[in-house]
């Protein structure tokens, strides 16, 4: 999840308004499940291409989504 990123490890002297925020011990169970098992994360460099490259990414998502709708069983049984 996003709250595990180093961005949220803060210096209290530099960011005093975040002094009482403890992101390290934050545990949002449903967020963890979604982020680790149900979401698809794309890094920024995957989206740096031209319009055709971006369309290829969109087409790939649509292809997988269509396959999931037609026969969800293989996707439900998938273990990573």
HUVENHU-V546143 format. One record per residue. SS is DSSP state (2 for helix, 1 for strand, 0 for the rest). OMEGA is omega in whole degrees, -180 to 180 (999 if undefined). D_CENTER is the distance of its C-alpha to the mean C-alpha in Angstrom with 1 decimal. Layout:
# HUVENHU-V546143
ss=SS omega=OMEGA d_center=D_CENTER
ss=SS omega=OMEGA d_center=D_CENTER
This chain:
# HUVENHU-V546143
ss=0 omega=-177 d_center=6.7
ss=2 omega=-177 d_center=7.7
ss=2 omega=175 d_center=11.2
ss=2 omega=-178 d_center=11.5
ss=0 omega=-180 d_center=11.5
ss=2 omega=178 d_center=15.2
ss=2 omega=-175 d_center=15.4
ss=2 omega=171 d_center=16.0
ss=0 omega=-169 d_center=18.8
ss=0 omega=174 d_center=21.6
ss=0 omega=-176 d_center=25.3
ss=0 omega=179 d_center=27.2
ss=0 omega=-179 d_center=30.1
ss=0 omega=-178 d_center=28.1
ss=0 omega=-175 d_center=26.0
ss=2 omega=-180 d_center=28.5
ss=2 omega=177 d_center=26.8
ss=2 omega=-174 d_center=23.9
ss=0 omega=-176 d_center=26.5
ss=0 omega=178 d_center=25.9
ss=0 omega=-180 d_center=22.1
ss=0 omega=-178 d_center=21.1
ss=2 omega=-178 d_center=17.4
ss=2 omega=-179 d_center=18.2
ss=2 omega=178 d_center=19.6
ss=0 omega=178 d_center=17.2
ss=0 omega=178 d_center=16.0
ss=0 omega=-170 d_center=14.4
ss=2 omega=-178 d_center=14.7
ss=2 omega=177 d_center=13.1
ss=2 omega=179 d_center=10.0
ss=2 omega=180 d_center=10.0
ss=2 omega=-179 d_center=10.7
ss=2 omega=-176 d_center=8.1
ss=2 omega=-175 d_center=5.2
ss=2 omega=-172 d_center=7.6
ss=2 omega=-172 d_center=9.5
ss=2 omega=-176 d_center=8.7
ss=0 omega=172 d_center=5.4
ss=0 omega=-179 d_center=5.5
ss=0 omega=175 d_center=4.0
ss=0 omega=175 d_center=7.3
ss=0 omega=-176 d_center=9.2
ss=2 omega=-178 d_center=11.8
ss=2 omega=176 d_center=14.6
ss=2 omega=-176 d_center=13.6
ss=2 omega=-177 d_center=14.6
ss=0 omega=-177 d_center=17.8
ss=0 omega=177 d_center=20.1
ss=0 omega=-177 d_center=22.7
ss=2 omega=180 d_center=22.6
ss=2 omega=178 d_center=23.3
ss=2 omega=179 d_center=20.4
ss=2 omega=179 d_center=18.0
ss=2 omega=177 d_center=19.9
ss=2 omega=178 d_center=19.5
ss=2 omega=179 d_center=15.7
ss=2 omega=180 d_center=16.3
ss=2 omega=179 d_center=19.1
ss=2 omega=177 d_center=17.1
ss=2 omega=179 d_center=14.6
ss=2 omega=179 d_center=17.8
ss=2 omega=180 d_center=19.5
ss=2 omega=179 d_center=17.1
ss=2 omega=179 d_center=17.0
ss=2 omega=179 d_center=20.8
ss=2 omega=179 d_center=21.2
ss=2 omega=180 d_center=19.2
ss=2 omega=-178 d_center=21.5
ss=2 omega=-178 d_center=24.6
ss=0 omega=-175 d_center=24.1
ss=0 omega=-173 d_center=21.2
ss=2 omega=-180 d_center=22.9
ss=2 omega=-179 d_center=21.6
ss=2 omega=179 d_center=18.0
ss=2 omega=-179 d_center=18.8
ss=0 omega=-177 d_center=20.6
ss=0 omega=176 d_center=18.1
ss=0 omega=179 d_center=17.5
ss=0 omega=999 d_center=15.4
